[in-house]
Amino acid sequence: MSEPNLPRVPGWFQNGFHGFLRPFLKRHFHAIAIERRSRCESSLDESGPLIVYGNHPSWWDPLIAHFLNRTLFPDRQFYAPIDADALEQYRVFGKLGFYGVRMNTASGAAAFLKQSTAILETGGDTSIWMTPEGRFADVRDHSAELMPGLAHLCKRMSAGNVIPLAIEYVHWDERLPVCLASMGAPITIADHRELDKAQWRELLTSRLRETQSGLSQLAMARSSEPFDNLIRGHAGAGRVYDSFRRLRSWMTGKRVRDQHGQQFE
């Protein structure tokens, strides 16, 4: 098998992408927030590689992952496996750290392991984000088995951390949705070297489902208090109606309130 080609990510291109991404997310979300107590970025070993793996509820997941990586781990280069056919169709993703995989074949699985291992071995300035459910799944659906590639990759690693990530998209009191995220306790590779692949798969699955269940409880509570808001998006009912309200506010001298609720004020 040929040596893997590491994705080339031009810094200028990626910076330009994030210059577009942040206002794009602000237009489409009322808030993007992470559970405050789950934040662990300051406690990680910066000299080792990082894998973040999560559930896969939405089309938005790759963009949210790129945003979270830039916000929480700004010194780490983002990488993520993506279906090879999709990458062929949207080649621009290759300049953002995405690399193509064909997991439905033995050769594709082997190529994924080789490519991912090569990325992680470049040092502590990399991170790989992946959704090992392998399909879109409702946030309350915990029935999907994680694809074996992640467990194989963890078994190969000699150092670094693996973090489960739960994501939910909820509509609370505003017109636009809220993206909620929560990280599980980091799994330190060095502390689990005795695990075989089946045990790794069981550990990874249980940690992800626990993190999802905890986030679901917070989502149902409908309170923004446990979260750090990473991006303040738009509020209000819409441009026309909000313009009318501001005009009325100007005429009456009463302060207009864009938000309907008190979340993420």
C-alpha positions in Angstrom: 0.0 0.0 0.0 1.3 3.5 -0.9 2.2 6.0 1.8 -0.7 8.2 2.8 -1.0 11.7 1.5 -1.5 14.0 4.4 -4.1 16.7 3.6 -2.5 20.0 2.9 -4.2 22.8 4.7 -3.1 26.2 3.6 -3.2 28.5 6.6 -4.5 31.5 4.6 -7.3 29.4 3.1 -8.4 28.0 6.5 -8.3 31.5 8.1 -10.4 32.9 5.3 -12.9 30.0 5.8 -13.3 30.9 9.5 -13.7 34.5 8.5 -16.8 33.3 6.6 -17.9 30.5 9.0 -18.4 32.6 12.1 -20.9 35.1 10.6 -22.5 32.3 8.7 -23.2 30.4 12.0 -24.4 33.6 13.6 -27.0 34.0 10.9 -28.3 30.5 11.4 -28.1 29.9 15.2 -29.3 31.9 18.2 -26.3 30.4 20.1 -23.6 27.8 20.0 -22.8 26.8 23.5 -20.8 24.2 25.4 -21.6 22.8 28.9 -19.3 24.7 31.2 -18.3 21.8 33.5 -17.4 19.6 30.6 -14.7 21.9 29.2 -11.4 20.1 29.4 -9.2 21.9 26.8 -6.9 23.4 29.5 -6.2 20.0 31.2 -5.1 18.0 28.1 -1.5 17.0 27.5 -0.6 19.4 24.7 2.3 17.2 23.5 0.0 14.3 22.5 -2.5 13.9 19.6 -6.3 14.3 20.1 -9.3 12.5 18.8 -12.8 13.9 19.3 -15.6 11.6 18.4 -19.3 12.3 18.6 -22.9 11.6 17.7 -24.1 12.6 14.2 -27.5 14.3 14.3 -27.3 16.8 11.6 -25.8 18.2 8.3 -24.3 20.9 10.5 -21.9 18.6 12.3 -18.8 19.1 10.2 -19.1 22.9 10.4 -19.8 22.9 14.1 -16.8 20.6 14.6 -14.5 23.0 12.7 -15.8 25.9 14.7 -15.3 24.1 18.0 -11.8 23.0 17.1 -10.8 26.6 16.2 -12.5 27.9 19.4 -11.4 25.3 22.0 -8.2 24.0 20.5 -6.8 26.9 18.4 -3.3 25.4 18.3 -4.4 22.1 16.8 -4.9 21.5 13.1 -8.3 20.1 12.4 -8.7 16.9 10.4 -11.7 14.7 9.8 -12.5 11.7 7.7 -15.3 12.1 5.1 -16.9 9.9 2.5 -14.5 9.7 -0.4 -17.3 10.3 -3.0 -18.4 13.4 -1.1 -14.9 14.7 -1.0 -14.6 14.2 -4.7 -17.7 16.2 -5.2 -16.6 19.0 -2.8 -12.9 19.1 -3.2 -12.6 22.4 -1.3 -13.1 20.4 1.9 -9.7 18.8 1.3 -8.1 22.2 1.9 -9.8 22.3 5.3 -8.4 19.1 6.7 -11.0 16.6 5.5 -9.7 13.4 4.0 -11.6 10.7 2.0 -12.4 7.2 3.3 -14.2 4.2 1.9 -15.2 2.3 5.0 -17.4 -0.2 3.3 -14.4 -2.1 1.9 -11.4 -3.8 3.6 -8.9 -1.8 1.6 -10.8 1.4 2.5 -10.8 0.6 6.2 -7.0 -0.2 6.1 -6.4 3.1 4.3 -8.4 5.0 6.9 -6.3 3.5 9.7 -3.0 4.3 7.8 -4.1 7.9 7.0 -5.4 8.6 10.5 -2.3 7.1 12.2 0.0 9.2 10.0 -1.9 12.4 11.0 -1.8 11.6 14.7 1.9 10.8 14.6 2.7 14.3 13.4 2.6 15.4 17.0 0.5 17.2 19.5 -0.6 19.9 17.2 -3.3 17.8 15.5 -6.8 16.7 16.2 -9.1 14.3 14.4 -12.8 14.7 14.7 -15.1 11.9 13.6 -18.7 10.6 13.9 -18.3 6.8 14.2 -22.0 6.1 14.1 -21.5 6.2 10.3 -25.0 7.6 9.6 -27.3 10.4 10.7 -29.0 9.4 14.0 -31.5 11.1 16.3 -29.8 12.3 19.5 -32.0 10.0 21.6 -31.3 7.0 19.4 -28.4 5.1 21.1 -28.9 1.9 19.2 -26.2 2.4 16.5 -23.0 0.5 17.0 -19.9 2.5 16.5 -17.9 1.6 13.5 -14.8 -0.4 14.4 -12.3 2.0 12.9 -12.2 4.3 15.9 -11.4 1.4 18.3 -8.7 0.1 16.0 -7.2 3.5 15.9 -7.2 3.9 19.7 -5.6 0.5 20.1 -2.8 1.7 17.7 -2.1 5.0 19.5 0.7 5.1 22.1 -0.2 8.5 23.6 -2.8 11.3 23.5 -6.4 11.7 24.5 -9.8 10.7 23.1 -12.8 12.8 24.0 -16.5 11.9 23.5 -18.6 14.8 22.3 -22.4 15.1 22.4 -24.2 17.6 20.2 -27.9 18.6 20.1 -29.8 21.1 18.1 -32.8 22.5 20.0 -35.4 25.2 19.5 -36.1 27.0 22.8 -37.7 30.4 23.0 -36.2 32.0 19.8 -36.9 31.6 16.1 -33.4 30.3 15.5 -32.1 27.0 16.9 -29.5 26.6 19.6 -26.5 24.2 19.2 -25.6 22.6 22.5 -22.4 20.6 23.0 -20.9 18.7 25.9 -17.7 16.8 26.3 -17.2 13.7 28.3 -14.2 13.1 30.5 -11.1 12.6 28.3 -9.9 9.0 27.9 -6.1 9.0 28.3 -4.5 6.5 25.9 -1.6 5.7 28.3 -4.1 4.5 31.0 -5.8 2.0 28.7 -3.1 0.3 26.8 -4.2 -3.1 28.1 -7.6 -2.9 26.3 -8.2 -5.0 23.3 -10.2 -3.7 20.3 -13.6 -5.1 21.6 -13.0 -3.5 25.0 -12.0 -0.2 23.4 -15.3 -0.3 21.4 -17.3 -0.9 24.5 -15.6 1.9 26.5 -15.9 4.4 23.6 -19.6 3.6 23.2 -20.5 3.8 26.9 -18.7 7.1 27.3 -20.4 8.7 24.3 -23.9 7.5 25.4 -23.3 8.8 28.9 -22.3 12.2 27.5 -25.4 12.2 25.3 -27.7 11.3 28.1 -26.3 14.1 30.3 -26.7 16.7 27.6 -30.2 15.5 26.8 -31.2 16.3 30.4 -29.8 19.8 30.1 -31.5 20.3 26.8 -34.9 19.3 28.3 -34.3 21.7 31.3 -34.2 24.6 28.8 -31.8 26.7 30.8 -28.7 28.4 29.4 -27.1 28.7 32.8 -24.9 25.6 32.7 -23.4 26.6 29.3 -20.7 28.9 28.0 -22.0 30.7 24.9 -19.3 30.5 22.3 -21.1 32.6 19.7 -24.0 35.0 20.0 -26.3 34.7 17.0 -29.4 36.5 15.9 -32.5 37.0 18.0 -36.0 38.2 17.2 -38.8 37.1 14.9 -37.4 38.3 11.6 -36.2 41.3 9.7 -39.5 42.8 8.7 -41.3 42.3 12.1 -38.3 43.4 14.1 -37.9 46.5 12.0 -41.6 47.4 12.8 -40.9 46.8 16.5 -37.9 49.1 16.4 -39.9 51.8 14.6 -42.6 51.5 17.3 -40.0 51.7 20.0 -38.5 54.9 18.5 -42.0 56.4 18.3 -43.0 55.5 21.9 -39.6 55.9 23.5 -39.8 52.3 24.9 -36.8 50.0 24.7 -37.2 47.2 22.2 -36.3 43.7 23.4 -35.2 41.4 20.6 -35.2 38.1 22.5 -38.4 36.3 23.5 -36.8 34.5 26.4 -33.9 34.9 28.8 -31.6 32.2 27.4 -28.1 33.3 26.3 -28.8 37.0 26.9 
